Amino acid sequence: MAQRIVSATRVIPAPAEAIFNLLADPRAHTRIDGSGSVLEPKEAPERLSLGATFTMDMKLGVSYFTKNKVVAFEENRVIAWHHFAHFVWRYELEPVDGGTKVTESFDYSKPWGLLLLPQHIPAKNQASMERTLARIEEILTTPEPTA
């Protein structure tokens, strides 16, 4: 079976800890989402951990929700989750000169991946991931307004 993974990478001028904290907070996913489909958490812990589940209200043409399970969690390095179809969203963080190299990937290599996803979705997901990484950078590098 062919491996089907799309990804985007960006060096973000912020420490891995700050990026990871944003990713581990399901309430922040609406702010960082570059696809425009993540609406808000329906049920979620304050902070994700290995094995944690969280449900998100979504909209992609029609409203729906996804229940996700965290399947990889290495503090400040890796966080990943999947939904019912076991497609995996994964973030890998690597400290580098100038900040943190962040790679977001979407793995739809399960045998049913091609059946459930129209052909244009992986390329669309890659563009959304690039926007997500840009949003993470903007959130972490834009100074808070002073009162």
N, C-alpha and C positions, 0 to 999 in steps of 0.2 A: 504494500500500500504506500502510495506517495505521501511524503510528509507535506502537510499544508499548513504553513505558518506564515503570517505576515507580521512585519514589525517596523518600528520607527525608533530612531536613536537620536538623542540630543544631549550635549553637554550643558548642564544647567549650573550657573554660577551660585550655587547654594550647597550647604553641607548635606550629606546623605541623610542624616538624622531628620532634618527639617522636611525633606522630600518624603521620607518614609512616614513621618508623622501625618502628613497630609493624605497619603495613600491609605494609611491604616484607620483613618477617620471616615466612616461611611457617609457622614453628613457633609463632608467636603467633596464627595464625588460629583454632585451637581455642579459645583463651581469649576471643577477641573475638566469635566466632560467636554470633549471637542466634537462630539457627534450631535449634540442637542437632543439626545434621546433619554438621558437620565434625568428624571424629574425630582424625586426625593426618596429618602429611605422610608420604608413602610414599617419595617421591624429591623432593628439593628442594635448591636452593642455599641457602647461609646467608642471602643477601640477594637479593631479586628485582631484575631489571634488564630493560630492553627486550629482548624476544625470549626471555627465560628461560622454561623450562618447569618445572612442578612438578606432582606427582601427589599427590592427597589421598585418604585413606580416608574414606569417607562412609557415612552411614546415614540412610535415609529410608524407614522400614518394613523394607527389606532393605539389607544391606551392599553397597556398590559402591565404585568409585573413579573419580575424574575426573582427566584430564590437562589441565592448563591452560597457556595461553601468555600471557605479558605482552605486551599490544598497545599500551599507552600508559604512558609513564614519564617524568615531569618532576619531578625532585627537589623534595620538599616541596610539590608542587602537584597532581599527577595520577598515579594508578596505576590500571591496568585490565587485566583478563585475560578470556579466554574459554575454554570447553571445546570438545569436538568439535562441538557444535551451533552454535557461534559466538554463543551468548548471552553478553553482556558484563556483568561486574560492574565498576563504575567508582567510584572515590573521587576527589572534587575537594575540595581544601583551599584556603581563602581566609582570610588573616589579617584579623581584624576587631577592633574594640574588645572587650576581654574575653576574647579567645582566638582560636579558629580556627573558621570556619564549614565544616562537613564535610557534603558531600552524597554519599550512597551511592546508586547507581542500578543497576538491572537492566534491560538492554535485550534484549528477546526479539522484535525486529521482523523477524527473518529470516522468509521466507515459511512455513517449517515450524513457526514458533513456536506457532501456535494448534493445530497437529496434535500436537505433543509435550507441550504443557502443558495440564493440565486447567484449566478456567476459574477455579477458586478459587486457583490458585497465585500469580498476581501480587499479589493482596491479602495472601496469607499471606507472600510475600516482603517486601512493604512493612512489615508488622508485625515481621518478623524483622530487617529493616534498622534499624528504630527501636530494637530491643533491642541490636543490634550497636553502634550509636552510643552508647547508654547504657553499654554494657560498656567501650567504649574510654574514655569519660569516667571511669568508675569506676577502671579500671586506672591511668590517668594522674594522677588527682587524689587517690587514697587513699594516705595516708602508709604507707610500709613499716613493719612492726612493728620496734620496737627490741629488741635482745637484752638 
